[in-house]
Amino acid sequence: MNPSMFPRAALLALCAAWALPGAAQDAPAPSLDPAEFKTCLSQLQGTPAFRAITAQTFAEQTRTLAPDPSVLVLLNRQPEFTMPVWDYMAVLDDAERVQDGRAAFAKWQDVLQKIEAQTGVPAAIITGVWGVESNFGQNLGGRPLVQSLATLSCFGRRQAYFRGEFAAALRIIQEGHIAPDKLTGSWAGAFGQTQFMPSTFFANAVDFDGDGRRDIVDSVPDALASTAKFLQNAGWRRGEPWGFEVRLPKGFDSSGASRKAKQPIATWQRAGLTLADGQPLPGDLPSAGLMIPAAGGPAFLVGRNFDALYRYNASENYALAIAHLADLIADPQAPLAFATPWPTDDPGLSRAENRELQTLLLARGHDIGTADGMIGAKTREAIKAEQQRLGVKADGRAGQKLLAALRKAD
């Protein structure tokens, strides 16, 4: 879930969750003064943002609290480079996640169908969000939200924003929705099966299982229904697709392509666009914008429902990953790759391929820890060393060419 202060840069968020390429090696954690922290907390208690928080709740949750300097490192971390969309899609929409998604879809089908009937948000879309945000509940994040948000409320940038989230987190505990020891998540405060910020929780979370609590951590029905509620509030239109991949006619001028520049489907039909397989454009999408994530690569007509996915986390690549994963979950016959290939001769790696790459690096003596499929700083340094040995550009990127070279050398 996207904190409104920055687009949680699908990139930065994913770097934190799955250590995708893109984050610089962490700087040393700053030294934070505990006395200054305690003074800050005592001052916060009397501010309007904390008016709804009782003195008892505030005291219980902050009495033994110490600041966490590591969250400031993550707050200030900047990407080394922009991740190519084909790398992004390769790891988020890999065969492993599709298989897990279909299993989750089947397991929770009855709940998902009820949610879809109530909100109009397709069950596969809800499952797609779940898969991208937490790998179907497998990666919820383990940082105590109260500690992280309290630290960010008193030190570093955007303190005003984080103070609102800190107060909302305390209110979640105070109202008994989620126990304090269960309120864990990302360094920035996103938590639960589909990674809501605390303020987003109060705007969208629902009690779908009827136990009197809005528990998006341990209650899958609550989490999935809350996700659908968010998308519904973001403008999801019942019965409309998110969009579809299209084929552009020869000589088509795509220089002004934008998902925001929506035109009636009839306009795109007259311009000669078809579905990727050559079939006519369907009529169940009233208007759409043309989105081309990478020049020369796949093109998509996307509608208002794609915009709702974009609202969940302000990244077109992120929204496309959810939309494509949803299509793959819903249709067992759908091919993993888009009809038009990405414009690269070195495609990205799936998580299984990342693990294989790391295994090969370990066999060559690189100290990178375990082969967990997460491309962190140590793995990138090892990749650079192997790239230098091979006489190719040493950019630390994990791609098919490097994997093939290491397989051959093994």
C-alpha positions as CSV (number, residue, x, y, z in Angstrom):
1,M,0.0,0.0,0.0
2,N,1.3,3.3,-1.1
3,P,2.0,5.9,1.6
4,S,0.7,9.2,0.2
5,M,4.0,11.0,0.7
6,F,5.9,9.0,-2.0
7,P,4.7,6.4,-4.4
8,R,6.3,3.8,-2.1
9,A,8.1,3.4,-5.2
10,A,7.0,0.0,-6.0
11,L,10.8,-0.2,-6.4
12,L,11.6,0.8,-2.8
13,A,8.9,-1.2,-1.3
14,L,9.9,-4.3,-3.2
15,C,13.5,-3.7,-2.4
16,A,12.5,-3.9,1.3
17,A,10.2,-6.9,0.8
18,W,12.1,-9.1,-1.6
19,A,15.4,-7.3,-2.0
20,L,15.0,-6.7,-5.7
21,P,17.8,-4.9,-7.5
22,G,17.5,-1.1,-7.0
23,A,18.7,-0.2,-3.6
24,A,22.1,1.1,-2.7
25,Q,24.0,-0.7,0.0
26,D,22.8,0.4,3.4
27,A,24.6,3.3,5.1
28,P,25.6,3.0,8.8
29,A,22.6,3.5,11.1
30,P,22.6,6.9,12.8
31,S,22.9,7.3,16.5
32,L,19.6,8.4,18.0
33,D,19.3,10.0,21.5
34,P,16.9,8.0,23.7
35,A,16.2,11.1,25.8
36,E,15.4,13.1,22.7
37,F,13.1,10.3,21.6
38,K,11.2,10.2,25.0
39,T,10.8,14.0,24.9
40,C,9.4,13.9,21.4
41,L,6.9,11.2,22.4
42,S,5.7,13.2,25.4
43,Q,5.2,16.2,23.2
44,L,3.3,14.2,20.6
45,Q,0.8,12.9,23.1
46,G,-0.8,16.3,23.4
47,T,-1.1,17.1,19.7
48,P,-4.4,16.9,17.8
49,A,-3.3,13.8,15.8
50,F,-3.3,11.8,19.1
51,R,-6.6,13.2,20.5
52,A,-8.4,9.9,20.1
53,I,-5.6,8.0,21.9
54,T,-6.1,7.5,25.6
55,A,-3.3,8.2,28.1
56,Q,-3.4,4.6,29.1
57,T,-3.0,3.3,25.5
58,F,-0.2,5.8,24.8
59,A,1.6,4.9,28.0
60,E,1.3,1.2,27.6
61,Q,2.6,1.2,24.0
62,T,5.5,3.7,24.5
63,R,6.7,3.1,28.1
64,T,9.6,0.9,27.1
65,L,9.9,2.0,23.5
66,A,13.3,2.6,22.0
67,P,14.0,4.3,18.7
68,D,15.0,2.0,15.7
69,P,17.8,3.8,13.8
70,S,17.6,1.2,10.9
71,V,14.3,2.7,9.6
72,L,16.1,6.0,8.9
73,V,18.6,4.2,6.7
74,L,15.7,2.7,4.8
75,L,13.9,6.0,4.6
76,N,16.9,7.7,3.0
77,R,17.9,4.8,0.8
78,Q,17.9,5.7,-2.9
79,P,17.9,3.4,-5.9
80,E,21.1,2.7,-7.8
81,F,19.2,2.4,-11.0
82,T,15.7,2.1,-12.4
83,M,14.7,-1.5,-12.7
84,P,13.7,-2.5,-16.3
85,V,10.1,-3.4,-16.5
86,W,11.1,-6.9,-17.8
87,D,13.0,-7.6,-14.7
88,Y,10.2,-6.3,-12.5
89,M,7.6,-8.5,-14.3
90,A,9.8,-11.5,-14.4
91,V,10.1,-11.8,-10.6
92,L,6.5,-10.6,-9.7
93,D,4.6,-12.7,-12.3
94,D,6.7,-15.8,-12.4
95,A,5.4,-19.4,-12.7
96,E,5.9,-20.0,-9.0
97,R,3.6,-17.0,-8.0
98,V,1.0,-18.0,-10.6
99,Q,0.9,-21.6,-9.2
100,D,0.6,-20.3,-5.7
101,G,-2.0,-17.8,-6.8
102,R,-4.2,-20.5,-8.4
103,A,-3.9,-22.6,-5.2
104,A,-4.9,-19.6,-3.0
105,F,-7.7,-18.7,-5.4
106,A,-9.1,-22.3,-5.2
107,K,-8.7,-22.4,-1.4
108,W,-10.6,-19.1,-0.8
109,Q,-12.9,-19.3,-3.8
110,D,-16.2,-19.2,-1.7
111,V,-15.0,-16.1,0.2
112,L,-13.7,-14.4,-3.0
113,Q,-17.0,-15.0,-4.8
114,K,-19.0,-13.4,-2.0
115,I,-16.6,-10.4,-2.0
116,E,-16.9,-10.0,-5.7
117,A,-20.7,-10.2,-5.6
118,Q,-20.7,-7.4,-3.0
119,T,-18.1,-5.1,-4.4
120,G,-17.9,-5.9,-8.1
121,V,-14.1,-6.4,-7.9
122,P,-13.2,-9.7,-9.6
123,A,-11.9,-12.4,-7.3
124,A,-8.8,-12.8,-9.5
125,I,-7.9,-9.1,-9.2
126,I,-8.1,-9.4,-5.4
127,T,-5.9,-12.5,-5.4
128,G,-3.5,-10.7,-7.7
129,V,-3.1,-7.8,-5.2
130,W,-2.6,-10.4,-2.4
131,G,0.1,-12.1,-4.4
132,V,2.1,-9.0,-5.3
133,E,1.8,-7.4,-1.8
134,S,2.7,-10.3,0.5
135,N,3.1,-13.4,-1.7
136,F,-0.2,-14.7,-0.4
137,G,0.5,-14.0,3.2
138,Q,4.0,-15.4,3.2
139,N,5.9,-12.0,3.5
140,L,4.0,-9.8,5.9
141,G,7.1,-8.0,7.3
142,G,8.4,-8.4,10.8
143,R,9.1,-4.9,12.1
144,P,7.0,-3.7,15.0
145,L,4.8,-0.9,13.6
146,V,4.7,1.1,16.8
147,Q,8.4,1.3,17.1
148,S,9.0,2.1,13.4
149,L,6.4,4.7,13.2
150,A,7.3,6.3,16.5
151,T,10.9,6.6,15.3
152,L,9.9,8.1,12.0
153,S,7.6,10.5,13.9
154,C,10.5,11.9,15.8
155,F,13.5,11.7,13.5
156,G,14.2,12.1,9.8
157,R,12.1,13.4,6.9
158,R,8.3,13.5,6.7
159,Q,7.7,13.5,10.4
160,A,4.2,15.0,10.1
161,Y,3.1,12.2,7.8
162,F,4.4,9.5,10.0
163,R,2.9,11.0,13.1
164,G,-0.6,10.6,11.6
165,E,0.3,6.9,10.8
166,F,1.7,6.4,14.3
167,A,-1.5,7.7,15.8
168,A,-3.6,5.5,13.6
169,A,-1.5,2.4,14.6
170,L,-2.2,3.2,18.3
171,R,-5.9,3.5,17.5
172,I,-5.9,0.1,15.8
173,I,-4.5,-1.4,19.1
174,Q,-6.8,0.7,21.3
175,E,-9.9,-0.5,19.5
176,G,-8.8,-4.1,19.7
177,H,-8.7,-4.8,15.9
178,I,-5.1,-6.3,16.0
179,A,-3.0,-7.2,19.0
180,P,0.2,-5.2,19.5
181,D,2.5,-8.2,18.9
182,K,0.7,-8.9,15.6
183,L,1.0,-5.3,14.4
184,T,4.2,-5.8,12.4
185,G,5.1,-5.0,8.8
186,S,7.4,-2.9,6.7
187,W,9.8,-0.2,7.8
188,A,7.4,2.4,6.6
189,G,4.3,1.1,8.4
190,A,2.5,-1.1,5.8
191,F,1.1,-4.2,7.3
192,G,-1.2,-7.1,6.8
193,Q,-2.0,-9.6,4.1
194,T,-2.3,-6.8,1.5
195,Q,-0.1,-4.2,3.2
196,F,-2.3,-1.3,4.3
197,M,-0.9,1.8,6.0
198,P,-2.7,2.4,9.3
199,S,-4.6,5.4,8.0
200,T,-5.7,3.3,5.0
201,F,-6.9,0.7,7.4
202,F,-9.5,3.0,8.9
203,A,-10.6,4.2,5.4
204,N,-11.1,0.8,3.9
205,A,-10.8,-2.2,6.3
206,V,-13.9,-4.2,6.9
207,D,-14.9,-7.0,9.2
208,F,-15.9,-9.7,6.7
209,D,-15.7,-12.7,9.0
210,G,-18.1,-11.2,11.5
211,D,-16.0,-11.5,14.6
212,G,-16.3,-7.8,15.5
213,R,-12.7,-6.9,14.5
214,R,-11.1,-5.7,11.3
215,D,-8.2,-8.0,11.3
216,I,-6.2,-7.8,8.0
217,V,-3.3,-9.8,9.5
218,D,-4.7,-13.1,10.7
219,S,-8.1,-13.0,9.0
220,V,-7.8,-13.7,5.2
221,P,-11.5,-12.9,4.6
222,D,-11.1,-9.5,6.3
223,A,-7.9,-8.8,4.3
224,L,-9.3,-9.7,1.0
225,A,-12.6,-7.9,1.5
226,S,-10.7,-4.8,2.7
227,T,-8.6,-4.9,-0.5
228,A,-11.7,-5.1,-2.6
229,K,-13.2,-2.2,-0.6
230,F,-10.1,-0.1,-1.3
231,L,-10.4,-0.7,-5.0
232,Q,-14.1,0.0,-4.9
233,N,-13.5,3.3,-3.2
234,A,-10.7,4.0,-5.8
235,G,-13.3,3.8,-8.5
236,W,-13.5,0.2,-9.7
237,R,-16.2,-0.3,-12.3
238,R,-18.2,-3.5,-12.0
239,G,-18.1,-5.6,-15.2
240,E,-15.3,-3.7,-16.9
241,P,-11.9,-5.3,-17.6
242,W,-8.7,-3.6,-16.5
243,G,-7.6,-3.6,-20.1
244,F,-5.8,-5.9,-22.5
245,E,-2.7,-6.3,-24.6
246,V,-3.1,-4.9,-28.1
247,R,-1.3,-5.1,-31.5
248,L,-0.5,-1.8,-33.1
249,P,-0.9,-1.4,-36.8
250,K,2.3,-0.9,-38.9
251,G,3.4,2.7,-38.9
252,F,1.2,3.7,-35.9
253,D,2.4,6.8,-34.2
254,S,2.6,6.0,-30.5
255,S,4.6,9.0,-29.4
256,G,1.7,10.4,-27.4
257,A,0.8,7.1,-25.7
258,S,-0.5,7.6,-22.2
259,R,-2.9,5.7,-20.0
260,K,-4.4,9.1,-19.0
261,A,-5.3,10.1,-22.6
262,K,-8.4,7.9,-22.8
263,Q,-10.4,7.6,-26.0
264,P,-13.5,5.5,-26.9
265,I,-12.7,2.0,-27.9
266,A,-14.3,2.8,-31.3
267,T,-11.6,5.4,-31.8
268,W,-8.9,2.8,-31.3
269,Q,-10.7,0.4,-33.6
270,R,-10.7,2.9,-36.4
271,A,-7.0,3.5,-35.8
272,G,-6.4,-0.2,-36.6
273,L,-5.6,-1.5,-33.1
274,T,-6.6,-5.2,-32.4
275,L,-6.1,-7.6,-29.6
276,A,-2.6,-9.1,-29.5
277,D,-3.9,-12.2,-31.3
278,G,-5.4,-10.1,-34.1
279,Q,-9.0,-10.4,-32.9
280,P,-11.2,-7.3,-32.8
281,L,-11.1,-5.1,-29.7
282,P,-13.9,-6.2,-27.3
283,G,-16.8,-3.8,-26.5
284,D,-16.9,-4.2,-22.7
285,L,-14.4,-1.3,-22.1
286,P,-16.0,2.1,-22.9
287,S,-12.8,4.0,-23.1
288,A,-9.1,3.4,-22.7
289,G,-5.7,4.9,-22.8
290,L,-2.7,3.5,-24.6
291,M,0.1,2.4,-22.4
292,I,3.5,1.3,-23.7
293,P,5.8,0.5,-20.7
294,A,8.9,0.2,-22.9
295,A,9.3,1.4,-26.5
296,G,9.1,-1.5,-28.9
297,G,7.6,-3.8,-26.3
298,P,4.0,-4.8,-25.4
299,A,1.3,-2.2,-25.7
300,F,-1.9,-2.1,-23.7
301,L,-5.2,-0.4,-23.7
302,V,-6.1,0.3,-20.1
303,G,-9.4,1.6,-18.6
304,R,-10.6,3.1,-15.4
305,N,-10.1,-0.1,-13.4
306,F,-6.4,0.0,-14.3
307,D,-6.4,3.5,-12.7
308,A,-7.9,2.0,-9.5
309,L,-5.0,-0.5,-9.4
310,Y,-2.6,2.4,-9.9
311,R,-4.2,4.1,-6.8
312,Y,-3.1,1.1,-4.7
313,N,0.5,1.9,-5.4
314,A,1.4,4.7,-7.7
315,S,3.4,2.7,-10.4
316,E,2.1,1.6,-13.8
317,N,4.5,-1.4,-13.7
318,Y,3.0,-2.4,-10.3
319,A,-0.6,-2.1,-11.6
320,L,0.4,-4.1,-14.7
321,A,2.0,-6.8,-12.6
322,I,-1.3,-7.2,-10.6
323,A,-3.5,-7.1,-13.7
324,H,-1.4,-9.7,-15.5
325,L,-1.1,-12.0,-12.5
326,A,-4.9,-11.8,-12.1
327,D,-5.3,-12.9,-15.7
328,L,-2.9,-15.8,-15.3
329,I,-4.7,-16.9,-12.1
330,A,-8.1,-16.8,-13.8
331,D,-7.1,-18.5,-17.0
332,P,-4.9,-21.7,-16.7
333,Q,-4.4,-21.6,-20.5
334,A,-3.0,-18.1,-20.5
335,P,0.6,-17.9,-21.5
336,L,3.0,-16.5,-18.9
337,A,4.6,-14.1,-21.4
338,F,2.9,-11.3,-23.3
339,A,2.4,-11.8,-27.0
340,T,4.9,-9.0,-27.9
341,P,8.3,-9.7,-26.2
342,W,10.1,-7.1,-24.2
343,P,12.6,-5.1,-26.2
344,T,15.7,-6.7,-24.7
345,D,18.1,-9.5,-25.6
346,D,18.7,-10.2,-21.9
347,P,15.3,-10.9,-20.2
348,G,14.9,-10.9,-16.4
349,L,15.0,-13.9,-14.1
350,S,12.2,-15.5,-12.1
351,R,12.7,-16.2,-8.4
352,A,13.6,-19.8,-9.1
353,E,16.2,-18.6,-11.6
354,N,17.5,-16.1,-9.1
355,R,18.0,-19.0,-6.6
356,E,19.8,-21.0,-9.3
357,L,22.1,-18.0,-10.0
358,Q,22.9,-17.6,-6.3
359,T,23.7,-21.3,-6.1
360,L,26.1,-21.0,-8.9
361,L,27.7,-17.9,-7.3
362,L,28.1,-19.8,-4.0
363,A,29.7,-22.7,-5.9
364,R,32.3,-20.2,-7.2
365,G,33.2,-19.1,-3.7
366,H,31.2,-15.9,-3.3
367,D,30.0,-15.2,0.2
368,I,26.4,-14.2,-0.4
369,G,24.6,-16.1,2.4
370,T,21.9,-18.5,1.2
371,A,20.3,-19.0,-2.2
372,D,17.0,-17.4,-1.3
373,G,16.2,-15.7,-4.6
374,M,16.5,-12.3,-3.1
375,I,19.1,-10.2,-5.0
376,G,20.6,-8.1,-2.3
377,A,23.9,-6.1,-2.0
378,K,26.1,-9.1,-1.5
379,T,24.7,-10.9,-4.5
380,R,25.0,-7.8,-6.7
381,E,28.7,-7.5,-5.7
382,A,29.2,-11.1,-6.6
383,I,27.5,-10.6,-9.9
384,K,29.7,-7.6,-10.7
385,A,32.8,-9.7,-10.0
386,E,31.6,-12.4,-12.4
387,Q,30.7,-9.8,-15.0
388,Q,34.2,-8.4,-14.8
389,R,35.7,-11.8,-15.2
390,L,33.5,-12.4,-18.3
391,G,34.5,-9.1,-19.7
392,V,31.0,-7.6,-19.9
393,K,29.4,-4.5,-18.3
394,A,29.7,-4.9,-14.6
395,D,26.3,-3.4,-13.5
396,G,25.3,-6.0,-10.9
397,R,22.2,-6.9,-12.8
398,A,20.9,-10.5,-12.7
399,G,19.8,-11.5,-16.3
400,Q,19.5,-14.5,-18.5
401,K,22.9,-14.0,-20.2
402,L,24.8,-14.1,-16.9
403,L,22.8,-17.2,-15.8
404,A,23.6,-19.0,-19.1
405,A,27.3,-18.1,-18.8
406,L,27.6,-19.4,-15.3
407,R,25.7,-22.6,-16.2
408,K,28.1,-23.2,-19.0
409,A,31.1,-22.5,-16.8
410,D,29.9,-24.7,-14.0
